[in-house]
Amino acid sequence: MVPTVNQGSVRVDLVGGTLDIHPINLILDNVFTINVATSLKAQVKITKSTHTGLTIISQDYNKKYQYQITEFTKQNIFSDHFQEMSFLVQLMNYFNPSAIQLEGMVIELASGAPAGSGLGGSSAMGITFMQAMSDYLSYQLDRSKMLKVVMDIEARFLNCGPTGYQDYYPALYGGVLALEANVGEVIVHQLYTPELKQSLESNITLVFSGKSRFSAINNWEVYQAFFKKDEQVVTGLKQIASLSNQAYQAIIAGELDKLLDIIRQEGELRSSLFSEIETVEMRDLKNDLLEQGHDVGLKVCGAGGGGCFLIIHPEVSSDIIARFIKEHQMDKLEFKVDPPIEG
């Protein structure tokens, strides 16, 4: 049997993160969340073997998990029986596969991003896994339904309050996306152009700090503060919404230098709003660059407090940025902006 292989991009968020949490996305005006599908990809490969049971091989955990089909009871699926694989097992359970379909299945996984990177790796993996299972089982599931199913199951699995929706779209749509909040739907604007791709790849560097971050906790804190009418949080999210609209308009108008400045402004605004979003190490790197006369901005990916961040450097060469990253014992993550996915 020919293996089923699927890939899905992890995202880099540019502007408008946190605004993708329902119903904050509907309460604020002119909300866009803009992100990029990257060449960093989650990958799922499913093959059939003659061995008994189900095998999951995780590159990220460097482990092989072997299960007997009798273990897939409702009690086990919705407990911690499957440990690190619980989320994927719950996704698998959505299809209600028969024992004969699971028998001899070998699933190989690679997330494409460091754990806790703030790049939405678990969501991209969820979408990619769902696509792979759909193909393997010849199950028809359109993009909108697939996104809703994965988002609901992950929110239930995390059990940390509402989750944002932006992480799921790049793996399904590719390109550069502006996700516009609307009653009853999220409108997907595909903004990809070769010029935008070149500008982002040349002027932005993606860095992994080496520290992980559990983004759902931060989302829950912001969510509660917003509905408790915390003035600082409400005002800050309104300002982020304004910047997200400006970023959308800048891309439409082809004002790509302006877009880079807006990304930088958004990073500064988030840092002033949420003091823990930048780690000490991130600030040290940024300040070191500034003190050496290199005009750069810093934008944390996801909820921050670790994980990945962007250095925005339109007037500084990538080689100089790479040298400073290495000196601060962090990792530069090479990425390209992935083209749109047809269909």
C-alpha positions as YAML, in Angstrom:
chain: A
units: angstrom
residues:
- id: 1
  name: MET
  ca: [0.00, 0.00, 0.00]
- id: 2
  name: VAL
  ca: [1.34, 3.44, -0.97]
- id: 3
  name: PRO
  ca: [2.02, 5.57, 2.14]
- id: 4
  name: THR
  ca: [-0.17, 8.59, 2.82]
- id: 5
  name: VAL
  ca: [2.04, 11.66, 3.29]
- id: 6
  name: ASN
  ca: [0.78, 15.13, 4.19]
- id: 7
  name: GLN
  ca: [2.51, 18.40, 5.08]
- id: 8
  name: GLY
  ca: [1.18, 21.61, 6.61]
- id: 9
  name: SER
  ca: [2.90, 24.94, 7.27]
- id: 10
  name: VAL
  ca: [3.44, 26.39, 10.71]
- id: 11
  name: ARG
  ca: [2.80, 30.12, 10.81]
- id: 12
  name: VAL
  ca: [4.61, 33.30, 11.64]
- id: 13
  name: ASP
  ca: [2.16, 35.88, 12.98]
- id: 14
  name: LEU
  ca: [2.84, 39.40, 11.75]
- id: 15
  name: VAL
  ca: [0.05, 41.59, 13.17]
- id: 16
  name: GLY
  ca: [-3.22, 41.05, 15.00]
- id: 17
  name: GLY
  ca: [-2.52, 38.04, 17.18]
- id: 18
  name: THR
  ca: [-4.88, 37.67, 20.20]
- id: 19
  name: LEU
  ca: [-7.58, 39.37, 18.10]
- id: 20
  name: ASP
  ca: [-8.48, 35.92, 16.77]
- id: 21
  name: ILE
  ca: [-10.10, 34.85, 20.05]
- id: 22
  name: HIS
  ca: [-13.91, 34.68, 19.95]
- id: 23
  name: PRO
  ca: [-15.81, 36.92, 20.72]
- id: 24
  name: ILE
  ca: [-13.08, 39.54, 21.16]
- id: 25
  name: ASN
  ca: [-12.71, 39.34, 17.39]
- id: 26
  name: LEU
  ca: [-16.32, 40.53, 16.97]
- id: 27
  name: ILE
  ca: [-16.40, 43.17, 19.73]
- id: 28
  name: LEU
  ca: [-13.44, 45.16, 18.39]
- id: 29
  name: ASP
  ca: [-13.78, 47.00, 15.08]
- id: 30
  name: ASN
  ca: [-11.93, 46.26, 11.84]
- id: 31
  name: VAL
  ca: [-10.15, 43.18, 13.15]
- id: 32
  name: PHE
  ca: [-7.60, 41.44, 10.95]
- id: 33
  name: THR
  ca: [-5.08, 38.81, 11.97]
- id: 34
  name: ILE
  ca: [-2.26, 38.62, 9.45]
- id: 35
  name: ASN
  ca: [0.12, 35.70, 9.27]
- id: 36
  name: VAL
  ca: [2.43, 33.82, 6.96]
- id: 37
  name: ALA
  ca: [2.55, 30.14, 5.98]
- id: 38
  name: THR
  ca: [6.19, 29.12, 6.26]
- id: 39
  name: SER
  ca: [8.39, 26.46, 4.72]
- id: 40
  name: LEU
  ca: [8.65, 25.01, 8.25]
- id: 41
  name: LYS
  ca: [6.15, 22.17, 8.00]
- id: 42
  name: ALA
  ca: [4.47, 19.58, 10.12]
- id: 43
  name: GLN
  ca: [4.60, 16.21, 8.40]
- id: 44
  name: VAL
  ca: [2.50, 13.08, 8.84]
- id: 45
  name: LYS
  ca: [3.15, 9.77, 7.08]
- id: 46
  name: ILE
  ca: [0.77, 6.83, 7.46]
- id: 47
  name: THR
  ca: [1.60, 3.35, 6.21]
- id: 48
  name: LYS
  ca: [0.07, -0.07, 6.59]
- id: 49
  name: SER
  ca: [2.14, -2.94, 7.94]
- id: 50
  name: THR
  ca: [1.58, -6.57, 8.81]
- id: 51
  name: HIS
  ca: [2.36, -5.95, 12.49]
- id: 52
  name: THR
  ca: [-0.41, -6.00, 15.07]
- id: 53
  name: GLY
  ca: [-1.59, -2.90, 16.87]
- id: 54
  name: LEU
  ca: [-0.92, 0.75, 16.08]
- id: 55
  name: THR
  ca: [2.52, 2.37, 16.05]
- id: 56
  name: ILE
  ca: [3.23, 6.10, 16.35]
- id: 57
  name: ILE
  ca: [6.80, 7.30, 15.74]
- id: 58
  name: SER
  ca: [7.50, 10.86, 16.88]
- id: 59
  name: GLN
  ca: [10.60, 12.62, 15.59]
- id: 60
  name: ASP
  ca: [10.12, 15.47, 18.08]
- id: 61
  name: TYR
  ca: [9.96, 13.25, 21.15]
- id: 62
  name: ASN
  ca: [12.40, 10.73, 19.61]
- id: 63
  name: LYS
  ca: [10.08, 7.96, 20.75]
- id: 64
  name: LYS
  ca: [8.09, 5.07, 19.37]
- id: 65
  name: TYR
  ca: [4.65, 4.43, 20.87]
- id: 66
  name: GLN
  ca: [3.03, 1.04, 20.36]
- id: 67
  name: TYR
  ca: [-0.59, 0.39, 21.28]
- id: 68
  name: GLN
  ca: [-2.91, -2.57, 21.12]
- id: 69
  name: ILE
  ca: [-6.26, -1.90, 19.47]
- id: 70
  name: THR
  ca: [-8.04, -2.91, 22.70]
- id: 71
  name: GLU
  ca: [-6.53, 0.20, 24.37]
- id: 72
  name: PHE
  ca: [-8.70, 2.53, 22.27]
- id: 73
  name: THR
  ca: [-11.60, 2.71, 24.68]
- id: 74
  name: LYS
  ca: [-13.56, 5.89, 25.37]
- id: 75
  name: GLN
  ca: [-12.18, 6.02, 28.91]
- id: 76
  name: ASN
  ca: [-8.58, 5.82, 27.68]
- id: 77
  name: ILE
  ca: [-9.05, 8.24, 24.79]
- id: 78
  name: PHE
  ca: [-10.35, 11.01, 27.06]
- id: 79
  name: SER
  ca: [-7.83, 10.47, 29.84]
- id: 80
  name: ASP
  ca: [-4.04, 10.79, 29.88]
- id: 81
  name: HIS
  ca: [-3.57, 7.15, 28.90]
- id: 82
  name: PHE
  ca: [-1.91, 8.09, 25.60]
- id: 83
  name: GLN
  ca: [0.19, 10.83, 27.23]
- id: 84
  name: GLU
  ca: [1.93, 13.03, 24.57]
- id: 85
  name: MET
  ca: [-0.17, 11.45, 21.83]
- id: 86
  name: SER
  ca: [-3.53, 12.22, 23.47]
- id: 87
  name: PHE
  ca: [-4.41, 15.13, 21.17]
- id: 88
  name: LEU
  ca: [-3.78, 13.11, 18.03]
- id: 89
  name: VAL
  ca: [-5.63, 10.10, 19.38]
- id: 90
  name: GLN
  ca: [-8.65, 12.32, 20.07]
- id: 91
  name: LEU
  ca: [-8.44, 13.60, 16.48]
- id: 92
  name: MET
  ca: [-8.27, 10.01, 15.26]
- id: 93
  name: ASN
  ca: [-11.31, 9.16, 17.35]
- id: 94
  name: TYR
  ca: [-13.37, 11.72, 15.39]
- id: 95
  name: PHE
  ca: [-13.33, 9.34, 12.41]
- id: 96
  name: ASN
  ca: [-14.52, 6.44, 14.59]
- id: 97
  name: PRO
  ca: [-12.23, 4.03, 12.72]
- id: 98
  name: SER
  ca: [-12.85, 0.32, 13.06]
- id: 99
  name: ALA
  ca: [-10.35, -2.02, 14.68]
- id: 100
  name: ILE
  ca: [-9.46, -3.49, 11.31]
- id: 101
  name: GLN
  ca: [-8.59, -0.01, 9.96]
- id: 102
  name: LEU
  ca: [-6.31, 0.75, 12.91]
- id: 103
  name: GLU
  ca: [-4.62, -2.66, 12.93]
- id: 104
  name: GLY
  ca: [-1.12, -2.44, 11.49]
- id: 105
  name: MET
  ca: [-1.22, 1.34, 11.05]
- id: 106
  name: VAL
  ca: [2.16, 3.10, 11.40]
- id: 107
  name: ILE
  ca: [2.06, 6.88, 11.88]
- id: 108
  name: GLU
  ca: [5.25, 8.94, 11.61]
- id: 109
  name: LEU
  ca: [5.22, 12.54, 12.90]
- id: 110
  name: ALA
  ca: [7.47, 15.60, 12.69]
- id: 111
  name: SER
  ca: [6.19, 19.00, 13.87]
- id: 112
  name: GLY
  ca: [8.47, 21.25, 11.81]
- id: 113
  name: ALA
  ca: [8.95, 23.70, 14.70]
- id: 114
  name: PRO
  ca: [10.54, 23.59, 18.16]
- id: 115
  name: ALA
  ca: [8.17, 22.72, 21.03]
- id: 116
  name: GLY
  ca: [6.77, 25.86, 22.65]
- id: 117
  name: SER
  ca: [8.07, 28.00, 19.78]
- id: 118
  name: GLY
  ca: [4.95, 30.18, 19.56]
- id: 119
  name: LEU
  ca: [4.53, 29.26, 15.88]
- id: 120
  name: GLY
  ca: [1.32, 27.27, 16.31]
- id: 121
  name: GLY
  ca: [3.08, 23.96, 15.73]
- id: 122
  name: SER
  ca: [0.52, 21.80, 17.55]
- id: 123
  name: SER
  ca: [-2.34, 23.32, 15.53]
- id: 124
  name: ALA
  ca: [-0.48, 22.82, 12.25]
- id: 125
  name: MET
  ca: [0.18, 19.23, 13.28]
- id: 126
  name: GLY
  ca: [-3.50, 18.79, 14.11]
- id: 127
  name: ILE
  ca: [-4.59, 20.00, 10.68]
- id: 128
  name: THR
  ca: [-1.93, 17.94, 8.90]
- id: 129
  name: PHE
  ca: [-2.83, 14.82, 10.87]
- id: 130
  name: MET
  ca: [-6.52, 15.36, 10.10]
- id: 131
  name: GLN
  ca: [-5.73, 15.64, 6.39]
- id: 132
  name: ALA
  ca: [-3.63, 12.49, 6.51]
- id: 133
  name: MET
  ca: [-6.30, 10.49, 8.31]
- id: 134
  name: SER
  ca: [-8.95, 11.75, 5.88]
- id: 135
  name: ASP
  ca: [-6.86, 10.62, 2.92]
- id: 136
  name: TYR
  ca: [-5.91, 7.30, 4.53]
- id: 137
  name: LEU
  ca: [-9.53, 6.45, 5.40]
- id: 138
  name: SER
  ca: [-10.96, 7.98, 2.18]
- id: 139
  name: TYR
  ca: [-13.05, 10.31, 4.32]
- id: 140
  name: GLN
  ca: [-14.42, 13.46, 2.70]
- id: 141
  name: LEU
  ca: [-13.83, 16.55, 4.86]
- id: 142
  name: ASP
  ca: [-13.71, 20.07, 3.42]
- id: 143
  name: ARG
  ca: [-11.35, 22.74, 4.71]
- id: 144
  name: SER
  ca: [-13.88, 24.67, 6.79]
- id: 145
  name: LYS
  ca: [-15.17, 21.53, 8.50]
- id: 146
  name: MET
  ca: [-11.67, 20.22, 9.11]
- id: 147
  name: LEU
  ca: [-10.59, 23.51, 10.68]
- id: 148
  name: LYS
  ca: [-13.63, 23.59, 12.98]
- id: 149
  name: VAL
  ca: [-13.13, 19.98, 14.11]
- id: 150
  name: VAL
  ca: [-9.41, 20.37, 14.89]
- id: 151
  name: MET
  ca: [-9.95, 23.69, 16.67]
- id: 152
  name: ASP
  ca: [-12.73, 22.27, 18.86]
- id: 153
  name: ILE
  ca: [-10.82, 19.13, 19.77]
- id: 154
  name: GLU
  ca: [-7.65, 21.06, 20.60]
- id: 155
  name: ALA
  ca: [-9.57, 23.55, 22.76]
- id: 156
  name: ARG
  ca: [-11.16, 20.66, 24.65]
- id: 157
  name: PHE
  ca: [-7.80, 18.92, 24.99]
- id: 158
  name: LEU
  ca: [-5.97, 22.02, 26.27]
- id: 159
  name: ASN
  ca: [-8.77, 22.85, 28.72]
- id: 160
  name: CYS
  ca: [-7.44, 26.40, 29.21]
- id: 161
  name: GLY
  ca: [-10.32, 28.56, 28.00]
- id: 162
  name: PRO
  ca: [-10.93, 29.97, 24.50]
- id: 163
  name: THR
  ca: [-8.27, 29.50, 21.85]
- id: 164
  name: GLY
  ca: [-7.48, 31.64, 18.81]
- id: 165
  name: TYR
  ca: [-8.10, 30.44, 15.28]
- id: 166
  name: GLN
  ca: [-5.19, 31.89, 13.33]
- id: 167
  name: ASP
  ca: [-2.82, 28.92, 13.78]
- id: 168
  name: TYR
  ca: [-4.97, 26.53, 11.72]
- id: 169
  name: TYR
  ca: [-5.32, 28.48, 8.47]
- id: 170
  name: PRO
  ca: [-1.75, 28.57, 7.06]
- id: 171
  name: ALA
  ca: [-1.56, 24.76, 6.94]
- id: 172
  name: LEU
  ca: [-4.76, 24.74, 4.86]
- id: 173
  name: TYR
  ca: [-4.37, 27.85, 2.71]
- id: 174
  name: GLY
  ca: [-0.65, 28.69, 2.47]
- id: 175
  name: GLY
  ca: [0.58, 32.10, 1.41]
- id: 176
  name: VAL
  ca: [0.10, 35.31, 3.38]
- id: 177
  name: LEU
  ca: [-3.32, 35.52, 5.03]
- id: 178
  name: ALA
  ca: [-5.44, 38.28, 6.45]
- id: 179
  name: LEU
  ca: [-8.13, 36.65, 8.57]
- id: 180
  name: GLU
  ca: [-11.06, 39.04, 8.93]
- id: 181
  name: ALA
  ca: [-13.52, 38.49, 11.76]
- id: 182
  name: ASN
  ca: [-17.19, 38.45, 10.77]
- id: 183
  name: VAL
  ca: [-20.42, 37.16, 12.31]
- id: 184
  name: GLY
  ca: [-20.74, 33.47, 11.53]
- id: 185
  name: GLU
  ca: [-17.46, 33.17, 9.64]
- id: 186
  name: VAL
  ca: [-13.86, 34.15, 9.28]
- id: 187
  name: ILE
  ca: [-13.19, 35.74, 5.89]
- id: 188
  name: VAL
  ca: [-9.88, 34.58, 4.43]
- id: 189
  name: HIS
  ca: [-8.01, 37.14, 2.31]
- id: 190
  name: GLN
  ca: [-5.08, 35.67, 0.38]
- id: 191
  name: LEU
  ca: [-2.50, 38.48, 0.10]
- id: 192
  name: TYR
  ca: [0.47, 36.57, -1.29]
- id: 193
  name: THR
  ca: [2.54, 38.24, -4.00]
- id: 194
  name: PRO
  ca: [6.15, 37.56, -5.04]
- id: 195
  name: GLU
  ca: [7.03, 41.12, -3.95]
- id: 196
  name: LEU
  ca: [5.55, 40.60, -0.47]
- id: 197
  name: LYS
  ca: [7.33, 37.25, -0.16]
- id: 198
  name: GLN
  ca: [10.66, 38.83, -1.06]
- id: 199
  name: SER
  ca: [10.20, 41.76, 1.33]
- id: 200
  name: LEU
  ca: [9.34, 39.55, 4.31]
- id: 201
  name: GLU
  ca: [12.13, 37.03, 3.67]
- id: 202
  name: SER
  ca: [14.76, 39.76, 3.19]
- id: 203
  name: ASN
  ca: [13.83, 42.07, 6.06]
- id: 204
  name: ILE
  ca: [12.64, 39.74, 8.82]
- id: 205
  name: THR
  ca: [14.65, 37.08, 10.67]
- id: 206
  name: LEU
  ca: [12.99, 34.35, 12.72]
- id: 207
  name: VAL
  ca: [14.76, 33.44, 15.96]
- id: 208
  name: PHE
  ca: [14.16, 30.66, 18.47]
- id: 209
  name: SER
  ca: [15.07, 31.83, 21.96]
- id: 210
  name: GLY
  ca: [15.62, 28.31, 23.26]
- id: 211
  name: LYS
  ca: [12.85, 28.71, 25.84]
- id: 212
  name: SER
  ca: [9.39, 27.19, 25.44]
- id: 213
  name: ARG
  ca: [6.09, 28.93, 26.06]
- id: 214
  name: PHE
  ca: [2.58, 27.54, 26.65]
- id: 215
  name: SER
  ca: [0.54, 30.14, 24.77]
- id: 216
  name: ALA
  ca: [-2.92, 29.05, 25.91]
- id: 217
  name: ILE
  ca: [-2.25, 30.32, 29.45]
- id: 218
  name: ASN
  ca: [-1.48, 33.84, 28.23]
- id: 219
  name: ASN
  ca: [-4.58, 33.84, 26.00]
- id: 220
  name: TRP
  ca: [-6.77, 32.99, 28.97]
- id: 221
  name: GLU
  ca: [-5.28, 35.78, 31.09]
- id: 222
  name: VAL
  ca: [-5.83, 38.35, 28.33]
- id: 223
  name: TYR
  ca: [-9.36, 37.03, 27.71]
- id: 224
  name: GLN
  ca: [-10.34, 37.44, 31.36]
- id: 225
  name: ALA
  ca: [-8.78, 40.90, 31.61]
- id: 226
  name: PHE
  ca: [-10.63, 42.07, 28.49]
- id: 227
  name: PHE
  ca: [-14.03, 41.05, 29.84]
- id: 228
  name: LYS
  ca: [-13.25, 42.45, 33.26]
- id: 229
  name: LYS
  ca: [-12.85, 45.76, 31.39]
- id: 230
  name: ASP
  ca: [-9.20, 46.12, 32.32]
- id: 231
  name: GLU
  ca: [-8.56, 49.54, 30.77]
- id: 232
  name: GLN
  ca: [-4.97, 48.82, 29.77]
- id: 233
  name: VAL
  ca: [-5.83, 45.55, 28.04]
- id: 234
  name: VAL
  ca: [-8.95, 46.89, 26.29]
- id: 235
  name: THR
  ca: [-7.12, 49.99, 25.06]
- id: 236
  name: GLY
  ca: [-4.13, 47.93, 23.99]
- id: 237
  name: LEU
  ca: [-6.18, 45.46, 21.98]
- id: 238
  name: LYS
  ca: [-8.00, 48.34, 20.29]
- id: 239
  name: GLN
  ca: [-4.63, 49.77, 19.31]
- id: 240
  name: ILE
  ca: [-3.51, 46.38, 17.98]
- id: 241
  name: ALA
  ca: [-6.76, 46.17, 15.99]
- id: 242
  name: SER
  ca: [-6.01, 49.58, 14.48]
- id: 243
  name: LEU
  ca: [-2.51, 48.46, 13.52]
- id: 244
  name: SER
  ca: [-3.88, 45.25, 12.02]
- id: 245
  name: ASN
  ca: [-6.17, 47.28, 9.76]
- id: 246
  name: GLN
  ca: [-3.30, 49.57, 8.78]
- id: 247
  name: ALA
  ca: [-1.16, 46.53, 7.95]
- id: 248
  name: TYR
  ca: [-3.90, 45.09, 5.73]
- id: 249
  name: GLN
  ca: [-4.26, 48.39, 3.88]
- id: 250
  name: ALA
  ca: [-0.49, 48.69, 3.48]
- id: 251
  name: ILE
  ca: [-0.26, 45.24, 1.87]
- id: 252
  name: ILE
  ca: [-3.17, 46.00, -0.47]
- id: 253
  name: ALA
  ca: [-1.50, 49.26, -1.49]
- id: 254
  name: GLY
  ca: [1.90, 47.59, -1.95]
- id: 255
  name: GLU
  ca: [3.44, 49.82, 0.76]
- id: 256
  name: LEU
  ca: [5.74, 47.11, 2.05]
- id: 257
  name: ASP
  ca: [8.15, 49.42, 3.91]
- id: 258
  name: LYS
  ca: [5.15, 50.72, 5.83]
- id: 259
  name: LEU
  ca: [4.11, 47.15, 6.62]
- id: 260
  name: LEU
  ca: [7.51, 46.41, 8.16]
- id: 261
  name: ASP
  ca: [7.21, 49.50, 10.35]
- id: 262
  name: ILE
  ca: [3.72, 48.45, 11.48]
- id: 263
  name: ILE
  ca: [5.01, 44.99, 12.47]
- id: 264
  name: ARG
  ca: [7.69, 46.72, 14.50]
- id: 265
  name: GLN
  ca: [5.13, 49.04, 16.14]
- id: 266
  name: GLU
  ca: [2.94, 46.08, 17.04]
- id: 267
  name: GLY
  ca: [5.88, 44.37, 18.72]
- id: 268
  name: GLU
  ca: [6.65, 47.48, 20.77]
- id: 269
  name: LEU
  ca: [3.01, 47.90, 21.74]
- id: 270
  name: ARG
  ca: [2.69, 44.30, 22.92]
- id: 271
  name: SER
  ca: [5.84, 44.62, 24.99]
- id: 272
  name: SER
  ca: [4.47, 47.75, 26.69]
- id: 273
  name: LEU
  ca: [1.13, 46.04, 27.36]
- id: 274
  name: PHE
  ca: [2.39, 42.69, 28.57]
- id: 275
  name: SER
  ca: [5.66, 43.03, 30.45]
- id: 276
  name: GLU
  ca: [6.49, 39.32, 30.37]
- id: 277
  name: ILE
  ca: [6.03, 38.85, 26.62]
- id: 278
  name: GLU
  ca: [9.74, 39.54, 26.00]
- id: 279
  name: THR
  ca: [12.26, 37.55, 27.99]
- id: 280
  name: VAL
  ca: [15.37, 39.17, 29.44]
- id: 281
  name: GLU
  ca: [17.43, 37.36, 26.81]
- id: 282
  name: MET
  ca: [15.31, 38.74, 23.96]
- id: 283
  name: ARG
  ca: [15.69, 42.28, 25.28]
- id: 284
  name: ASP
  ca: [19.44, 41.81, 25.70]
- id: 285
  name: LEU
  ca: [19.78, 40.79, 22.05]
- id: 286
  name: LYS
  ca: [17.66, 43.71, 20.83]
- id: 287
  name: ASN
  ca: [19.49, 46.22, 23.03]
- id: 288
  name: ASP
  ca: [22.86, 44.89, 21.96]
- id: 289
  name: LEU
  ca: [21.94, 45.45, 18.32]
- id: 290
  name: LEU
  ca: [20.64, 48.95, 19.04]
- id: 291
  name: GLU
  ca: [23.72, 49.90, 21.06]
- id: 292
  name: GLN
  ca: [25.92, 48.84, 18.16]
- id: 293
  name: GLY
  ca: [24.02, 51.24, 15.88]
- id: 294
  name: HIS
  ca: [21.81, 48.66, 14.16]
- id: 295
  name: ASP
  ca: [18.24, 49.96, 13.84]
- id: 296
  name: VAL
  ca: [16.00, 46.94, 14.46]
- id: 297
  name: GLY
  ca: [12.60, 46.07, 15.87]
- id: 298
  name: LEU
  ca: [11.49, 42.98, 17.79]
- id: 299
  name: LYS
  ca: [8.14, 41.23, 17.53]
- id: 300
  name: VAL
  ca: [7.43, 38.18, 19.67]
- id: 301
  name: CYS
  ca: [5.60, 35.27, 18.01]
- id: 302
  name: GLY
  ca: [2.47, 34.00, 19.70]
- id: 303
  name: ALA
  ca: [1.94, 34.73, 23.38]
- id: 304
  name: GLY
  ca: [5.64, 35.26, 24.10]
- id: 305
  name: GLY
  ca: [7.51, 34.68, 27.31]
- id: 306
  name: GLY
  ca: [9.77, 32.38, 25.34]
- id: 307
  name: GLY
  ca: [9.53, 30.64, 22.02]
- id: 308
  name: CYS
  ca: [10.24, 32.47, 18.77]
- id: 309
  name: PHE
  ca: [10.47, 36.12, 17.86]
- id: 310
  name: LEU
  ca: [11.07, 38.24, 14.78]
- id: 311
  name: ILE
  ca: [13.83, 40.76, 14.27]
- id: 312
  name: ILE
  ca: [12.71, 43.40, 11.78]
- id: 313
  name: HIS
  ca: [15.80, 44.83, 10.10]
- id: 314
  name: PRO
  ca: [15.19, 46.58, 6.74]
- id: 315
  name: GLU
  ca: [18.42, 48.58, 7.11]
- id: 316
  name: VAL
  ca: [20.63, 45.83, 8.53]
- id: 317
  name: SER
  ca: [22.03, 42.84, 6.63]
- id: 318
  name: SER
  ca: [20.90, 39.32, 7.49]
- id: 319
  name: ASP
  ca: [24.53, 38.33, 8.05]
- id: 320
  name: ILE
  ca: [24.93, 40.89, 10.83]
- id: 321
  name: ILE
  ca: [21.70, 39.75, 12.46]
- id: 322
  name: ALA
  ca: [22.80, 36.12, 12.25]
- id: 323
  name: ARG
  ca: [26.11, 36.94, 13.96]
- id: 324
  name: PHE
  ca: [24.39, 38.64, 16.90]
- id: 325
  name: ILE
  ca: [21.92, 35.75, 17.24]
- id: 326
  name: LYS
  ca: [24.80, 33.28, 17.45]
- id: 327
  name: GLU
  ca: [26.64, 35.44, 20.01]
- id: 328
  name: HIS
  ca: [23.52, 35.39, 22.21]
- id: 329
  name: GLN
  ca: [23.34, 31.59, 21.92]
- id: 330
  name: MET
  ca: [20.01, 31.54, 20.15]
- id: 331
  name: ASP
  ca: [19.01, 29.82, 16.91]
- id: 332
  name: LYS
  ca: [18.16, 31.44, 13.61]
- id: 333
  name: LEU
  ca: [15.35, 29.48, 11.94]
- id: 334
  name: GLU
  ca: [15.58, 29.54, 8.16]
- id: 335
  name: PHE
  ca: [12.20, 29.89, 6.50]
- id: 336
  name: LYS
  ca: [10.58, 30.88, 3.24]
- id: 337
  name: VAL
  ca: [7.06, 32.18, 2.69]
- id: 338
  name: ASP
  ca: [5.10, 29.29, 1.23]
- id: 339
  name: PRO
  ca: [2.89, 29.92, -1.82]
- id: 340
  name: PRO
  ca: [-0.91, 29.62, -1.63]
- id: 341
  name: ILE
  ca: [-2.51, 26.18, -1.68]
- id: 342
  name: GLU
  ca: [-5.04, 25.67, -4.44]
- id: 343
  name: GLY
  ca: [-8.49, 24.21, -3.77]
...
